[in-house]
Amino acid sequence: MKKRIFSGAQPTGELHIGNYLGALKNWVALQDEYASFYCIVNLHAITLPQDPKVLRQKTLDLARIYLAAGVDPEKCTIFIQSDVPEHAELTWVLSCLTRMGELERMTQFKDKGKGNERAGVGLFTYPVLMAADILLYQTDLVPIGQDQKQHLELTRDLAERFNRDFGDTFKIPEPFIPPVGAKIMSLQDPAKKMSKSDENLNGSIFLLDDADTITKKIKRAVTDSGTDINFDETRPAIKNLLTIYQLLSGKTADECVAHFAGSGYGDFKGQLAETVVEFLRPFQVRIKEYDDASLDAILKRGAEKARSIASETLQDVYKKTGIK
């Protein structure tokens, strides 16, 4: 029996090349080996204010992006989080086991909400929803970026706590962090992760950017002092750009360095832009292939499969806690 993986993305902002290289690329690579559950986590999205119509449209758009990236509904379970109410129900049970101090230590809450009296309670408690997302499916492996390690550690702690107090119930999930490309940095500030919410749009290459926009952004990308093009840790801007080239070209690190030996930054950026454009072109064609009817059918089928597993886990939880 295949082990299970679970992952998801919020339907907010525009997905960028960092999201693809850090997440979607790995999802596709793992879908043959694992029973894969890939979710559009729209309940997480409302921890911050959203326009309802925009949120619904972006939820469907994100499902199309999953499919266009190569996530195969014949191999994976693709679904919308809110279509499986067990996510919210398990969250309440786990919330009753979670300590205030654990959530106060979450770095993302410190960054976004601590000290802001107008911040919603959901911004404080959403790591518990994330834990419920994962534990509902008896998940073995969670593909995550470095910035989500703390949340997975909380998930593991809650699973172990529940198992200790109520009997063996949840699998303890392990992280999967790719060795290369787990953290693609901003083109404008290599000290910051490439972000959907960056106010400087030149910092990110979005998956739906056209060729001219991609080329301009890469030409404007900051570089370091020096002339060599290599993976030098002391020159993070060039290292970041070269990492993008490596992951999209399929070359090894040594092959990339050899390929650009003697090249200047202008030539390097030109080849990088061409590589990114050619990589994204078929993706941008595929995203238009899924009409609303076919998309709805895929998501409905995915939600039904997800619920069949999630409901079994929740009933076990309710039985062990005395709720049912």
SULQUIGI-V437791 format. One record per residue. RES is the residue in one letter. PSI is psi in degrees with one decimal (none if undefined). BURIAL is 1 if it has 16 or more other C-alpha atoms within 10 Angstrom, else 0. Layout:
BEGIN
res;psi;burial
RES;PSI;BURIAL
RES;PSI;BURIAL
END
This chain:
BEGIN
res;psi;burial
M;132.2;0
K;143.7;0
K;158.9;0
R;145.0;1
I;151.4;1
F;137.8;1
S;168.8;1
G;168.3;1
A;151.7;1
Q;140.8;1
P;56.2;1
T;148.2;1
G;-166.9;0
E;131.0;1
L;143.8;1
H;178.1;1
I;-29.0;1
G;-38.9;1
N;-40.0;1
Y;-51.0;1
L;-33.0;1
G;-19.2;1
A;-68.9;1
L;-40.7;1
K;-40.7;1
N;-36.4;1
W;-46.7;1
V;-41.7;1
A;-29.7;0
L;-13.8;1
Q;-21.5;1
D;-29.0;0
E;-28.8;0
Y;154.7;1
A;108.9;1
S;131.6;1
F;113.7;1
Y;120.4;1
C;145.5;1
I;108.1;1
V;75.2;1
N;-22.2;1
L;-34.9;1
H;-32.8;1
A;-32.3;1
I;8.7;1
T;-18.9;1
L;153.2;0
P;136.9;0
Q;147.2;0
D;121.6;0
P;-45.8;0
K;-40.0;0
V;-42.0;0
L;-44.7;1
R;-42.9;0
Q;-41.1;0
K;-28.8;1
T;-45.6;1
L;-38.3;1
D;-38.9;1
L;-37.4;1
A;-40.4;1
R;-37.9;1
I;-43.3;1
Y;-50.0;1
L;-43.6;1
A;-28.6;1
A;-12.0;1
G;4.6;1
V;117.6;1
D;116.7;1
P;-13.1;1
E;-18.3;0
K;-24.7;0
C;165.2;1
T;112.4;1
I;125.3;1
F;165.3;1
I;131.0;1
Q;-46.1;1
S;-14.2;1
D;-6.5;1
V;89.9;1
P;-15.5;0
E;-25.0;1
H;-46.7;1
A;-36.9;1
E;-44.2;0
L;-31.7;1
T;-41.4;1
W;-43.7;0
V;-46.6;1
L;-31.6;1
S;-32.9;1
C;-11.0;0
L;-10.8;0
T;137.8;1
R;144.8;0
M;-44.3;0
G;-33.5;0
E;-42.0;0
L;-32.3;1
E;-24.9;0
R;-8.4;0
M;123.9;1
T;-33.9;0
Q;-33.9;1
F;-39.5;1
K;-38.6;0
D;-39.3;0
K;-27.8;0
G;-25.2;1
K;132.1;0
G;-7.1;0
N;103.9;0
E;-16.6;0
R;-4.4;0
A;138.2;0
G;153.3;0
V;-30.9;0
G;-31.2;1
L;-29.0;1
F;-40.1;1
T;-1.6;1
Y;-22.1;1
P;-25.0;1
V;-39.3;1
L;-39.6;1
M;-40.2;1
A;-42.2;1
A;-41.1;1
D;-46.2;1
I;-46.2;1
L;-26.1;1
L;-31.3;1
Y;15.6;1
Q;53.0;1
T;135.3;1
D;-36.2;1
L;136.2;1
V;109.0;1
P;117.5;1
I;160.1;1
G;168.4;1
Q;-33.4;0
D;-9.4;0
Q;1.9;0
K;-39.0;1
Q;-39.0;0
H;-36.9;1
L;-34.0;1
E;-39.3;1
L;-42.5;1
T;-46.5;1
R;-41.4;1
D;-43.1;0
L;-39.5;1
A;-44.7;1
E;-37.6;1
R;-44.8;1
F;-44.7;1
N;-37.4;0
R;-42.0;0
D;-30.7;0
F;0.3;0
G;159.5;0
D;116.1;0
T;-49.2;1
F;143.1;1
K;150.1;1
I;108.7;1
P;150.7;1
E;149.1;1
P;147.7;1
F;112.4;1
I;116.6;1
P;143.7;1
P;-26.0;0
V;134.8;0
G;10.1;1
A;-22.0;1
K;95.3;1
I;132.5;1
M;165.3;1
S;143.2;1
L;-20.6;1
Q;-21.6;1
D;92.0;1
P;-1.9;1
A;-11.5;0
K;144.4;0
K;141.6;1
M;131.7;1
S;142.2;1
K;-27.4;1
S;7.2;0
D;126.8;0
E;-25.4;0
N;100.8;0
L;-18.6;0
N;-7.8;1
G;-16.5;1
S;143.1;1
I;108.5;1
F;149.8;1
L;-22.2;1
L;10.2;1
D;142.9;1
D;172.5;0
A;-43.2;0
D;-42.7;0
T;-42.7;1
I;-46.6;1
T;-44.0;1
K;-42.4;0
K;-41.4;1
I;-38.6;1
K;-31.6;1
R;-5.5;0
A;139.1;1
V;152.3;1
T;173.4;1
D;169.9;0
S;155.9;0
G;177.6;0
T;-21.1;0
D;144.6;1
I;100.7;1
N;-176.8;1
F;39.8;1
D;122.4;0
E;-24.2;0
T;-2.6;0
R;73.6;1
P;-29.4;1
A;-49.1;1
I;-39.6;1
K;-41.6;1
N;-47.0;1
L;-38.8;1
L;-32.9;1
T;-42.8;1
I;-45.6;1
Y;-44.8;1
Q;-46.8;1
L;-32.2;0
L;-27.3;1
S;-22.7;0
G;2.3;0
K;156.9;0
T;167.5;0
A;-44.8;1
D;-39.4;0
E;-37.8;0
C;-46.4;1
V;-43.2;1
A;-38.8;0
H;-37.0;0
F;10.2;1
A;126.2;0
G;-6.1;0
S;152.1;0
G;171.2;0
Y;-36.4;1
G;-46.7;0
D;-42.5;0
F;-48.1;1
K;-36.0;1
G;-44.4;0
Q;-36.5;1
L;-45.3;1
A;-44.1;1
E;-40.0;0
T;-43.9;1
V;-45.4;1
V;-46.0;1
E;-33.0;0
F;-41.3;0
L;-19.7;1
R;-52.7;0
P;-33.3;0
F;-44.4;1
Q;-25.4;1
V;-44.4;0
R;-32.5;1
I;-21.8;1
K;-3.6;0
E;-14.4;0
Y;105.7;1
D;172.4;0
D;-39.0;0
A;-47.0;0
S;-36.1;0
L;-44.7;1
D;-39.9;0
A;-42.2;0
I;-44.9;1
L;-36.4;1
K;-44.6;1
R;-39.7;0
G;-41.7;1
A;-38.2;1
E;-43.1;0
K;-42.8;1
A;-42.7;1
R;-33.8;1
S;-31.6;0
I;-44.5;0
A;-40.0;1
S;-34.8;1
E;-43.6;0
T;-44.3;1
L;-39.9;1
Q;-37.2;0
D;-42.1;0
V;-46.3;1
Y;-39.4;0
K;-44.7;0
K;-27.4;1
T;-3.4;0
G;8.9;0
I;-36.8;0
K;none;0
END
